Amino acid sequence: MFLKVEIPAQSSFELNGYQGFSKNTSSMIDSYESNPGNFSLIKDWGLLISYGSEFSPSATNSNLYLVALSKSINSHNLSVRYTPGYQKEFFFNNGQSIILQDSSAQSLSSRFTYKELFGFGYSYKFSDNFSAGFDLRYFTEEFNQETVTPIFSDSLTLKRENLVDNINFWKADLGINYSVNNNISFTLASINLMNFGEMQPSEQNSIYDMRKQKGALIGMTLTPVENLKFNFLYETTRAFQTGFNSLLETSSGNFGFGLTAFHDRFQQPYLAGIIPTISYSTKSFGVALSGVKYFSNRNQEKTLSDFQMNGINNIINNRYSYNKAVLSVTFSLNTITEQKIKILDVNIVKDIYPTFSDLYIDNPFAYGRVVNLTDKPITVKSSCRINSLNIDRIQSKPVTVNSRDTVNVPFYTIIPDSFTKDKTEISYADFYVSTDNNNPDDEFQKPVLIYSVNSWDDVVSHLKYFIEKDLNFSMNYAKNILSEHKGELDTISYALSTFYKAKILFNAIVKNLVYVADPNASSDYVQFPHQTLKIKGGDCDDLSVYYSSILESVGVQTALVDYKPQSGLGHVSILINTELSPSQARLITDNDTKFFVRKNTHGVDEIWIAVETTSLTNFDTSWELGSQKFNTEAISDFGLAKNRVQIIDVE
């Protein structure tokens, strides 16, 4: 009996050569040999078929080597392969013979068959740069040896028999793949980590069992320039592969070329052979022609004792393998749209105040941080829909994002006129980004605060939205009042008509008004003019909005005066454009402190007067109080110059 010796050979060998593990590689990775972690670039479904020939001295044997199917589900990848061509048979003369009855001699022989039938793979993509997985491969071995058994009876008889051992077992290995960046990536995996389900061969056949020495493989892929990759893989059993892959991109598809050289210490010479590969691929189809060329003379006869000493541990690559040619065809079916853009985060920069609808037309209420996942510049279309506010998505202007770049994209909204909710609520905004189709590449949801229609953000310039929203009501109300004073207005000078309109309207509306605090006891609630009339009162914000809207509805130009507080609450009143020229100021007053010269929208100097809307007595008293406050705080105390007082025109 011979001593059993565990001698490893190249384990990570594959018929298409080592293709590398770069996350943006275009090569076909179809093997568990150099890819135990089942790393895959398949987006949905993938099918691979490999057919080839092995050129032995006696004949050319053609086989269907491999049929593999892959499926990706989110971050999971599953694969299964059937390998009818992964087999090797050995025939040996036992060195024994028997003498037949005709005195002729018959030699006894042995046949050893090794097969890998099928395999399974699984991997999980933890991130764009890191994945891990495992593979399971099922093997069978058959040892068939002829022998002679003597039978003793009246005479000695030799009985010829076949001793058969069948061994079925699984091999399992783990692997991880990590890309540092687009230029360098690594793989680490086991070799023969687990072997189970094995039936032990008989003692005399144990020497022929396939070697299963444990080890590890370490791989690295370098991409110094685009479309050129250098690959290196080392096994701790003192074997390695090294090579390169290049790619030429055209409008119709990609042409590739690769060359891999391999070494293990039990094949001669030092570089035992090469695997050249040429390929052509599109998004849905690929074809590759590869070959295996050994540098040693494979036609030499090998002895049984040599096989007993060295054995094999790789079915398709060992010292008894012959040169091969393999044609591989791949098909990809992608029913899932490839994600090109990803939303990293969304920053809400403006809460939603429904009354300020015009404010959101040209100003984004949110910005999304997005990243281009591709190697080419893309145009991103962003849109969003706020639940309870929008029925359709509101589109934003397209933004171009460079390859692998990260930018901010704006999101806009439109507030419908039909929105009338009087309570503040928390809603959700759905944000979408897409590229070349209507289906979003990514979406993101975030809570957003939608205020009631009466909510105000304490910015005085935004009070004009409350003024404008109720202009129809104000116009009807003002015209009814002025119609009652038609005779009076018809008798005065045309130059004074604006002044007297303001006076008549003020005196009419204050009769039934009182000054009251906000109904919600807060400074961020503003009434519309029709609400102020209904409630018969309000604070400075409400009364200024009310009076300004009444005047604006009949063509009297107004401005809001924002008296900013040093502490506590501020104050708002209004300025009225009398449309009198500075030379006509004496028509309404001889007191220079009761009017102010301002330019109108056309740049012409005109007489403006300040009115304190909270003085609900009469126009003359309110004019007096308004003038005193404006003259003191805005002019004498340099409030306008120091920005403590601000004038906001209501356009």
C-alpha positions in Angstrom: 0.0 0.0 0.0 1.2 3.5 -0.8 1.4 6.3 1.6 -1.3 9.0 1.0 0.3 12.4 0.3 -1.7 15.7 0.2 -0.2 17.7 -2.6 -2.1 20.9 -3.6 -2.2 22.4 -7.1 -3.8 25.5 -8.5 -7.3 25.7 -6.9 -8.6 29.1 -8.1 -8.3 28.2 -11.8 -11.2 29.1 -14.1 -11.6 28.7 -17.8 -12.2 32.4 -18.6 -9.1 33.5 -16.6 -9.1 35.6 -13.5 -11.2 38.7 -14.2 -10.8 40.7 -11.0 -13.3 42.1 -8.5 -13.5 45.8 -9.4 -17.0 47.1 -8.8 -17.1 48.7 -12.2 -15.5 45.9 -14.2 -17.2 44.9 -17.4 -15.8 41.3 -17.5 -17.9 38.3 -17.0 -17.4 36.8 -13.5 -18.9 33.3 -13.7 -16.7 31.1 -11.5 -16.7 29.9 -7.9 -13.0 28.9 -8.4 -11.5 32.4 -8.2 -14.7 33.9 -6.8 -15.8 31.9 -3.7 -17.7 34.9 -2.4 -20.0 34.9 -5.4 -19.3 38.6 -6.2 -21.6 39.6 -9.0 -22.4 42.6 -11.2 -25.8 41.2 -12.3 -28.6 43.8 -11.8 -31.4 41.3 -12.2 -31.2 38.0 -14.2 -28.0 36.6 -15.8 -27.4 33.4 -17.8 -24.0 32.0 -18.8 -23.3 29.1 -21.1 -19.7 27.8 -21.7 -18.9 25.2 -24.4 -15.4 24.0 -25.1 -12.9 21.4 -26.3 -9.9 19.7 -24.8 -7.2 18.6 -27.1 -5.7 15.3 -25.9 -3.1 13.3 -27.9 -5.7 10.7 -28.9 -8.7 12.9 -29.6 -10.5 16.2 -29.3 -13.2 16.0 -26.6 -15.9 18.7 -26.8 -18.2 19.4 -23.8 -20.8 21.7 -22.4 -18.7 22.9 -19.6 -21.0 25.2 -17.7 -24.6 26.6 -17.5 -25.0 29.2 -14.8 -28.0 31.3 -13.7 -27.8 34.3 -11.5 -30.5 36.5 -9.8 -30.1 39.7 -7.8 -32.8 40.8 -5.4 -32.0 44.2 -3.8 -28.7 43.6 -2.1 -28.9 39.8 -2.3 -27.4 37.7 -5.2 -28.2 34.1 -5.8 -26.6 31.8 -8.4 -26.7 28.2 -9.4 -24.6 26.4 -11.9 -24.6 23.0 -13.7 -21.1 21.8 -14.7 -21.3 18.6 -16.9 -17.9 19.4 -18.5 -16.1 19.6 -15.1 -14.9 16.0 -15.1 -11.7 14.0 -15.5 -11.2 10.3 -16.1 -8.1 8.3 -15.6 -7.4 4.7 -17.0 -4.5 2.7 -15.6 -3.0 -0.7 -16.1 -2.8 -2.4 -12.7 0.4 -4.1 -13.7 -1.4 -7.5 -13.2 -2.8 -9.9 -15.7 -4.6 -13.2 -15.9 -4.1 -16.2 -18.2 -7.2 -17.1 -20.0 -8.2 -20.7 -21.1 -6.8 -20.1 -24.5 -3.5 -19.3 -22.8 -3.8 -15.6 -23.8 -3.0 -12.9 -21.2 -5.6 -10.3 -20.1 -4.3 -7.2 -18.3 -6.3 -5.8 -15.4 -7.2 -2.0 -15.5 -8.5 0.7 -13.2 -10.8 3.7 -14.0 -10.9 6.7 -11.7 -13.6 9.4 -12.5 -13.9 12.8 -10.8 -16.9 15.1 -11.4 -18.2 18.4 -10.2 -22.0 18.3 -10.9 -23.4 21.5 -9.7 -23.0 24.4 -7.3 -24.8 27.2 -5.4 -23.7 30.7 -4.5 -25.0 33.5 -2.4 -23.6 37.0 -1.6 -24.9 40.1 0.2 -23.9 43.6 -0.8 -23.4 45.5 2.5 -22.5 48.7 0.6 -21.3 49.8 -2.8 -17.8 48.9 -1.7 -18.2 45.8 0.4 -19.8 42.4 -0.2 -19.5 38.9 1.3 -20.8 35.5 0.4 -20.2 31.8 0.1 -20.5 28.9 -2.4 -21.4 25.2 -2.2 -20.2 22.7 -4.8 -21.2 19.1 -5.1 -18.6 16.5 -6.2 -18.6 12.8 -7.0 -15.7 10.3 -7.3 -15.8 6.8 -8.6 -12.9 4.3 -8.3 -13.4 1.2 -10.4 -10.6 -1.4 -10.2 -10.5 -4.9 -11.8 -9.2 -7.7 -9.5 -9.0 -11.5 -9.4 -10.3 -13.5 -6.6 -9.3 -17.2 -6.3 -12.1 -19.7 -5.6 -11.1 -23.0 -4.2 -13.3 -26.0 -4.9 -12.4 -29.3 -6.7 -10.0 -27.1 -8.7 -8.6 -23.6 -8.3 -10.7 -21.0 -10.2 -9.9 -17.3 -10.7 -12.9 -15.0 -10.6 -12.6 -11.6 -12.3 -14.4 -8.8 -10.3 -14.8 -5.0 -10.3 -14.3 -3.2 -7.0 -16.2 0.0 -7.1 -16.1 2.9 -4.6 -18.4 5.9 -4.9 -17.8 9.1 -2.9 -20.2 12.0 -2.8 -19.3 15.2 -1.0 -19.8 19.0 -0.7 -17.2 21.7 -0.6 -18.0 25.1 1.0 -16.0 28.3 1.0 -16.5 31.9 2.2 -15.2 35.1 0.6 -15.3 38.8 1.0 -14.7 41.6 -1.6 -13.8 45.2 -0.8 -13.2 48.1 -3.1 -11.1 50.9 -1.6 -12.0 53.1 -4.5 -12.5 52.9 -8.3 -8.8 52.1 -8.6 -8.1 49.3 -6.2 -10.1 46.4 -4.8 -9.3 43.3 -2.7 -10.7 39.8 -2.2 -10.1 37.3 0.6 -11.5 33.8 0.5 -11.0 30.3 1.9 -9.9 27.2 0.1 -11.6 23.9 1.1 -13.0 25.5 4.3 -15.5 22.8 4.8 -16.0 19.3 3.3 -19.1 17.3 4.4 -21.4 14.6 3.4 -18.3 12.5 2.4 -18.3 8.8 2.3 -14.8 7.4 3.0 -13.3 5.3 0.2 -12.0 1.8 0.9 -8.5 1.6 2.2 -7.0 0.6 -1.1 -8.8 3.5 -2.9 -8.2 6.2 -0.3 -4.9 7.1 -2.0 -6.9 8.3 -5.1 -9.2 10.5 -3.2 -9.2 14.2 -4.5 -6.9 16.3 -2.4 -8.7 18.9 -0.1 -5.9 20.8 1.6 -7.2 23.9 3.4 -5.8 27.3 2.5 -6.8 30.8 1.6 -6.6 33.0 -1.5 -5.9 36.7 -1.6 -6.7 38.8 -4.7 -6.1 42.4 -5.8 -7.3 44.4 -8.8 -5.6 47.6 -9.8 -7.0 50.1 -12.3 -4.3 52.7 -13.0 -6.3 54.1 -16.0 -9.8 53.7 -17.1 -10.6 50.4 -18.9 -7.3 48.8 -17.9 -7.1 46.4 -15.0 -4.2 44.4 -13.5 -5.2 41.4 -11.5 -3.2 39.3 -9.0 -4.4 36.3 -7.0 -2.2 34.3 -4.5 -3.0 31.0 -2.8 -1.4 30.1 0.5 -0.7 26.7 -1.1 2.0 28.5 -3.1 0.2 29.1 -6.3 -0.7 32.4 -8.0 -2.3 34.0 -11.1 -1.5 37.3 -12.6 -2.8 39.1 -15.6 -4.6 42.1 -17.1 -7.9 43.0 -18.8 -8.4 45.9 -21.2 -11.5 47.3 -22.7 -12.3 49.3 -25.8 -15.7 51.1 -25.6 -17.6 51.8 -28.9 -21.0 53.0 -29.6 -22.2 49.5 -30.5 -20.5 47.6 -27.6 -17.3 46.9 -25.7 -14.4 44.9 -27.0 -12.2 43.3 -24.4 -8.9 41.5 -24.3 -7.2 39.7 -21.3 -4.3 37.6 -20.6 -3.7 35.6 -17.4 -0.6 33.5 -16.5 -0.7 30.9 -13.7 1.8 29.0 -11.5 1.6 26.2 -9.0 4.6 24.3 -7.7 3.6 20.9 -9.1 3.3 22.0 -12.7 6.3 22.8 -14.9 7.7 25.2 -15.9 7.5 28.0 -13.3 4.7 29.7 -15.3 2.7 26.6 -16.1 0.5 28.3 -18.8 -1.5 31.2 -19.9 -5.2 31.9 -20.5 -5.8 34.5 -23.3 -9.4 35.9 -23.6 -11.1 38.1 -26.2 -14.6 39.3 -25.7 -17.4 41.5 -27.0 -20.3 42.7 -24.8 -23.4 44.9 -24.8 -25.8 45.7 -22.0 -27.7 42.5 -22.6 -25.4 40.2 -24.4 -21.7 39.1 -24.2 -19.5 36.5 -25.9 -15.9 35.5 -24.9 -13.5 33.2 -26.5 -10.7 31.9 -24.2 -8.2 29.2 -24.2 -5.8 27.4 -21.9 -2.2 26.9 -23.2 0.1 24.8 -21.0 3.9 25.2 -21.5 4.9 21.7 -20.6 4.6 18.6 -22.8 1.3 17.1 -21.9 1.7 14.1 -24.3 4.1 12.2 -22.1 2.8 9.1 -20.5 2.3 9.1 -16.7 2.6 6.1 -14.4 0.2 4.9 -11.8 2.8 5.4 -9.1 3.1 9.1 -10.2 -0.6 9.6 -9.9 -0.6 7.8 -6.5 2.1 10.2 -5.2 0.6 13.5 -6.6 -3.1 13.0 -7.1 -5.3 16.0 -8.1 -7.3 18.7 -6.3 -8.7 20.6 -9.3 -10.7 18.8 -11.9 -10.1 21.2 -14.8 -6.5 22.2 -14.1 -3.9 19.7 -13.0 -0.7 18.1 -14.4 -2.8 15.8 -16.5 -4.9 18.5 -18.2 -4.6 19.4 -21.9 -4.9 22.6 -23.8 -8.5 23.9 -24.1 -10.6 26.3 -26.1 -13.8 27.7 -24.5 -16.6 29.8 -26.0 -18.8 31.5 -23.3 -22.0 33.4 -24.0 -23.8 35.5 -21.5 -27.3 37.0 -21.5 -28.5 39.7 -19.1 -32.2 40.4 -18.5 -32.6 43.6 -16.5 -36.3 44.2 -15.5 -35.1 46.6 -12.8 -34.1 50.1 -13.8 -30.5 50.7 -12.9 -30.2 53.3 -10.2 -28.1 56.3 -11.4 -28.8 58.9 -8.7 -29.2 58.5 -5.0 -30.7 60.9 -2.4 -28.4 61.1 0.6 -30.5 63.5 2.7 -33.0 66.3 2.4 -32.8 69.6 4.3 -36.1 71.5 4.8 -35.2 75.2 4.7 -38.7 76.6 4.8 -41.7 75.5 6.7 -45.0 75.8 4.7 -47.1 78.9 5.3 -50.0 78.4 2.9 -50.9 82.1 2.7 -47.4 82.9 1.4 -48.1 80.8 -1.8 -46.2 83.2 -4.1 -43.1 82.9 -1.9 -42.6 79.3 -2.9 -42.9 79.7 -6.7 -39.3 80.9 -7.2 -37.8 79.8 -3.8 -37.1 76.2 -2.9 -38.5 75.0 0.4 -36.0 72.1 0.5 -32.7 71.0 -0.9 -31.7 67.4 -1.5 -28.2 66.1 -1.3 -27.8 63.7 -4.2 -24.9 61.6 -5.6 -24.3 60.5 -9.2 -23.6 56.7 -9.0 -22.4 56.4 -12.6 -19.2 57.2 -14.4 -20.8 59.7 -16.7 -22.4 63.2 -16.2 -26.2 62.9 -15.9 -29.1 65.3 -15.8 -31.2 65.0 -12.7 -34.9 65.8 -12.6 -36.2 66.5 -9.1 -39.8 66.6 -7.9 -41.7 66.4 -4.7 -45.2 66.0 -3.4 -46.4 67.1 0.0 -49.2 65.0 1.4 -52.4 66.8 2.1 -51.2 69.7 0.0 -50.4 68.4 -3.5 -52.0 65.8 -5.7 -49.3 65.7 -8.4 -45.6 66.0 -8.1 -44.2 69.5 -8.4 -41.3 69.5 -10.9 -38.0 71.4 -10.4 -35.5 72.6 -13.0 -33.1 69.8 -14.2 -29.6 69.8 -12.7 -26.5 68.3 -14.3 -24.4 66.2 -11.9 -20.8 65.1 -12.9 -19.6 61.6 -12.6 -19.5 60.4 -8.9 -20.1 63.9 -7.8 -22.4 65.1 -5.0 -24.6 68.2 -5.3 -27.6 69.9 -3.8 -30.8 69.9 -5.9 -33.7 72.3 -5.1 -37.3 71.2 -4.4 -40.3 73.5 -5.0 -43.9 73.3 -4.1 -47.2 74.9 -5.2 -49.8 75.8 -2.6 -53.3 75.5 -4.2 -55.8 78.3 -3.6 -58.2 75.6 -2.3 -56.1 75.0 0.8 -58.1 76.5 3.7 -57.1 74.4 6.8 -57.2 76.5 9.9 -55.0 74.2 12.0 -51.3 73.6 11.9 -50.3 70.0 11.2 -47.3 67.8 10.6 -47.4 66.2 7.2 -44.9 64.3 5.0 -43.1 65.3 1.8 -42.1 62.7 -0.7 -39.0 63.7 -2.7 -38.0 62.1 -6.0 -35.1 62.2 -8.3 -35.0 60.7 -11.8 -32.8 60.7 -14.9 -33.9 59.5 -18.3 -37.4 58.2 -17.5 -40.5 58.9 -15.6 -39.8 56.3 -12.9 -37.7 57.7 -10.0 -34.2 56.4 -9.4 -34.6 57.2 -5.7 -37.1 58.7 -3.3 -36.9 60.1 0.2 -39.6 61.0 2.7 -39.3 63.6 5.4 -41.8 65.3 7.8 -42.7 68.9 7.0 -44.7 71.4 9.1 -47.7 72.9 7.4 -49.1 75.9 9.2 -52.7 77.1 9.2 -53.8 79.7 6.6 -53.7 82.3 9.4 -50.2 81.6 10.5 -47.5 84.2 10.1 -43.7 84.0 10.6 -43.3 87.5 12.2 -41.7 88.8 9.0 -43.6 92.1 8.3 -43.0 92.0 4.6 -45.0 88.7 4.5 -48.1 90.5 5.7 -48.7 91.7 2.1 -49.8 88.1 1.3 -52.7 88.5 3.8 -53.5 91.8 2.2 -53.5 90.4 -1.4 -55.5 87.2 -0.6 -58.7 89.1 0.4 -58.6 91.9 -2.2 -61.9 90.8 -3.8 -63.7 91.1 -0.5 -62.0 94.4 0.3 -62.9 95.8 -3.0 -66.6 95.1 -2.7 -66.6 96.4 0.9 -64.7 99.6 0.0 -66.9 100.4 -3.0 -70.1 100.1 -0.9 -68.6 102.6 1.5 -67.4 105.0 -1.1 -70.7 104.9 -3.0 -72.4 106.3 0.1 -70.0 109.3 -0.1 -70.2 109.8 -3.9 -71.6 113.3 -3.6 -68.8 114.4 -1.2 -66.1 112.9 -3.4 -67.5 114.5 -6.5 -67.3 118.0 -5.0 -63.6 118.0 -4.0 -60.6 118.6 -6.1 -59.3 115.7 -8.1 -55.9 116.1 -6.5 -57.4 115.4 -3.1 -59.5 112.4 -4.1 -57.0 109.8 -2.8 -56.5 111.6 0.5 -60.3 111.8 1.1 -60.9 108.2 0.0 -58.4 107.1 2.7 -60.1 109.3 5.3 -63.7 108.3 4.5 -62.8 104.6 4.5 -60.9 104.8 7.8 -63.7 106.6 9.5 -66.2 104.1 8.2 -64.4 100.9 9.2 -63.4 101.9 12.7 -66.9 102.5 13.9 -67.4 98.9 14.8 -63.8 97.9 15.6 -62.0 97.4 18.9 -58.4 96.6 19.6 -58.0 93.0 20.8 -55.1 90.6 21.1 -54.7 87.7 18.7 -57.4 85.1 19.1 -54.7 82.5 19.6 -52.9 84.7 22.1 -49.8 84.7 20.0 -48.0 87.1 17.7 -47.9 84.6 14.8 -51.6 84.7 13.9 -53.0 87.1 11.4 -56.6 87.7 10.4 -57.8 88.2 6.8 -59.8 91.4 6.3 -63.1 89.5 6.2 -62.3 87.8 9.5 -61.4 91.2 11.1 -64.8 92.6 10.0 -66.6 89.5 11.3 -64.7 89.5 14.7 -65.0 93.3 14.8 -61.5 93.7 16.1 -57.8 92.7 16.0 -54.3 93.8 17.0 -51.9 96.0 15.0 -51.1 93.3 12.5 -54.7 92.6 11.8 -55.8 96.2 11.6 -52.9 97.2 9.4 -53.7 94.4 7.0 -57.4 95.2 7.1 -57.0 98.9 6.3 -54.2 98.4 3.8 -56.3 95.8 1.9 -59.3 98.2 1.8 -57.1 101.0 0.4 -55.2 98.8 -2.1 -58.4 97.4 -3.5 -59.5 100.8 -4.7 -56.1 101.8 -6.0 -54.6 103.7 -3.0 -51.0 102.8 -2.6 -49.8 101.8 0.9 -46.7 100.7 2.7 -46.2 98.8 6.0 -44.1 100.3 8.7 -42.2 97.7 10.7 -41.1 99.1 14.1 -38.7 96.4 15.3 -38.5 95.8 19.0 -35.4 95.9 21.1 -37.2 93.3 23.3 -40.7 91.8 23.3 -43.2 92.3 20.5 -42.8 94.8 17.6 -45.4 97.0 16.1 -46.9 97.6 12.6 -48.7 100.6 11.1 -49.1 101.9 7.6 -48.1 104.7 5.3 -50.5 106.1 2.7 -49.5 107.6 -0.6 -51.7 110.7 -1.1 -50.4 111.1 -4.7 -49.9 114.8 -3.9 -46.7 116.5 -5.1 -44.5 118.2 -2.5 -45.8 121.6 -3.6 -49.4 120.4 -2.9 -48.7 119.3 0.7 -50.3 122.5 2.0 -53.7 121.3 0.6 -53.9 118.8 3.6 -51.7 120.3 6.4 -49.4 123.1 7.3 -47.5 120.9 9.7 -44.3 119.6 8.1 -44.1 116.8 10.6 -47.3 115.2 9.5 -46.2 114.2 6.0 -43.1 112.7 4.4 -41.8 112.8 0.9 -41.2 109.4 -0.7 -40.7 108.3 -4.2 -43.5 106.2 -5.8 -42.8 103.1 -7.9 -42.0 105.4 -10.9 -39.4 107.4 -8.9 -41.5 110.5 -8.6 -41.6 112.4 -5.2 -45.0 112.2 -3.6 -46.5 113.0 -0.2 -47.0 110.1 2.2 -48.7 110.2 5.6 -48.5 107.8 8.5 -51.6 106.4 10.1 -51.8 104.5 13.4 -54.4 101.8 12.7 -54.8 100.8 16.4 -56.2 104.3 17.2 -59.8 103.4 16.5 -61.1 106.9 17.0 -61.1 108.9 13.8 -58.8 109.5 10.8 -57.4 112.8 12.0 -56.4 111.4 15.4 -54.9 108.3 13.9 -53.0 110.4 11.4 -51.6 112.6 14.3 -50.5 109.6 16.3 -49.0 107.8 13.4 -47.1 110.9 12.3 -45.7 111.4 15.8 -44.5 107.8 16.2 -43.0 107.8 12.7 -41.3 111.2 13.1 -39.8 110.2 16.5 -38.7 106.6 15.9 -38.0 106.6 12.2 -36.5 110.0 11.7 -35.5 111.7 14.9 -34.0 108.5 16.5 -32.5 107.5 13.1 -34.6 104.3 13.1 -34.6 104.1 9.3 -30.8 104.6 9.1 -30.2 102.1 11.9 -32.6 99.6 10.3 -34.8 99.6 13.5 -37.6 100.9 11.4 -38.3 99.4 7.9 -40.8 100.5 5.2 -42.3 97.7 3.1 -44.3 98.7 0.0 -47.4 96.7 -0.7 -47.3 96.1 -4.4 
